[in-house]
Amino acid sequence: MKSILKKITVGVFVLGTVATFSAQKIDAKAKTLLDAVSTNYKAKNNVYFKFVYGTGNNKKVTKTEPGIFYSAKDKYKLKIMGTEQIFDGNKIYNISSEDQEVTIAKPTTDSQMFSPLNYVEEYKKGYNVKYIGKITVNGVKADQIKLIPTKNNGIKEVNLFVNGAKKQLVKLEQFSTDNSVSVIAISNYKENQTLSNTLFSFNKNQYKDYLITEL
């Protein structure tokens, strides 16, 4: 169970871990869509959505886990399968109710945070980007955008599905060179809600029976 947050925050979102300046081909329509989504997210005080995280092999998802996500500027809270991760803008808190354990750490330079902006901005770093066309995803008419690495980074391709009308990411598919697949499907998106001041805070007093390790 403890590894699931690591898989989500690092494994599936490796778009941000590779910075390369190889020649790129970026489709103008795809760029316009992704830039609009990025601008829209940045303009919000906070966002919330539910998601389903799926994994599998050979383009087939065999396991799914539901989760929820809150963010406000550079802070976020992620919950999935009894495990919680909080980033308060300074430190990352991984909380496992199953193991009754909390790990606290400063983000490193190669850390990849869970955020929709990871997907819609990282196309600028070493990916050929192509607009594919319209497709219906979970009942939503979406624009499909394909990202192909310009350099070997362990990824075959990434597909982003964008609700162009609402300027929101609907789904992400990542296919790796080891034939593994990771998928995130987003639903129940909300923005600019009234959130508790303590939502992105870690209160050590609430975890007196937990093993707390600060790295």
C-alpha positions, 0 to 999 in steps of 0.5 A: 500500500505504501508504494501506491502514492510513489507510483502515482506521484512519480511513476505515472507522471514522469513527463516532468522528469525529463528535460531535453532540448531536442528539436520538437514538432508542436502542432499549433492546434494542440499548443493552443488547447494545452496553453488554454488549459494551463492558463485556466488552471492557474487562474483558479484559487483552488480546484478539486476533482475525483479521479480513477487511476488505472494500471496494466500492460499491453495497452490494457488496464487491469487494476483501478483505484479511485481517488480525490485531489485538492489543490490551491496554487502550490499546495495540494492534498491527494487521497487514494486507497486509505493513503494520503499525501499533503504538500503544504508548499514546503514539505510533503507528508505521506500518511498511511492509515493501514501502516499507521506511518507518516513520512515527511520530506522536502521535495527534491529537484526531480520530484514530480507533484500531482497536478494537472499542470504537469501534463499540460505544460510538460509538452514543452520539454522534449516531446513532439505534439500532435492534435489527433481529433475529437473523441468521446471520453466518459461521455465528454466530447474531448480533443485528443493530443498525442505526445511522442518523446524526441529522446528515449525516456522510457515512454512510448507515447502519452495521450491527453484528452482535453475538454476544449470548451471548459479548458479542462483535462479529462483523461491521460494515458501513458504508455511506457517502453516496458509495455506498462500503461498508466491511466488517469480519468478525471471527473466531478471537477470543481473550482474556487470552493470555500476550503478549510484553512487547515486542508493543506496542513499536517497536524502531528497531534492527530497522529500520536499513535503513528510512526512519524519519520522525517527524512 
